[in-house]
Amino acid sequence: MQLDVNSQAFMEEAQDLLTELESALLELEEQPGDTELVDRVFRAMHTIKGSGAMFGFDDIAAFTHDVENMFDRVRNNELQLSREILDLTLACRDHIAYLLQCAGSGTQVDLEKGSALTAKVRLMLGAGDQQEPADAAPAQPAQSADSSFDEEDGSRRFTYRIRFKPAPDIFLTGNNPLHLIEELRDMGMLTTYVHTSALPSLAELNRPLKKSIFPVFTPKTCSPQQLA
């Protein structure tokens, strides 16, 4: 199945995010109290969902939504992280990979498998609701998918997805894209994913130029009067 450029870019990014997701989940098995690992899982799910919806992969976005909510509750201490949650999230990670494979090959998706996993995630979310004490304060309205609150100072935090594809001749214009990335990093937490599929090989980079960029002047002896 032939995909357009944007769809192919999403699938490449999603594969990178799934690798990051699996790595964080496996580390969480050894360090279940590491909040940074929990944040890594949440960010990976959040990006897959947002990018999937942006590029028309609605089935992936819809499936990922509930898993993202589950880890949002984990990181907000509304749901206790358990081995069952980790195993379930790994199974969901594998299902997202399966959905990507089907999208790339045009294969019909087995809807029953995804529905079963979604039911288990929602059951887990329901168990989290039952953990709240009876005298708990009324629940606050859910925040938008692109924002959250910082528990330390109560400020609102936003997550932005920026896709930057520089022109092939960007260095010839005197620009350095690394400066832009450094500025973004100074503004807040930054996670970058590099796609190298469009980079030329070293042999292509080292090929000789067909034309000289600068004019060539031949030295010539002349008198001061000729120069004037």
Secondary structure by P-SEA (a helix, b strand, c coil): ccccaaaaaaaaaaaaaaaaaaaaaaaaaaccccaaaaaaaaaaaaaaaaaaaaacaaaaaaaaaaaaaaaaaaaaccccccaaaaaaaaaaaaaaaaaaaaaaaccccaaaaaaaaaaaaaaaaaaaaaacccccccccccccccccccccccbbbbbbbbbbbcccccccccccaaaaaaaaaaacbbbbbbbccccccccccccccccccbbbbbbbbbcccccc
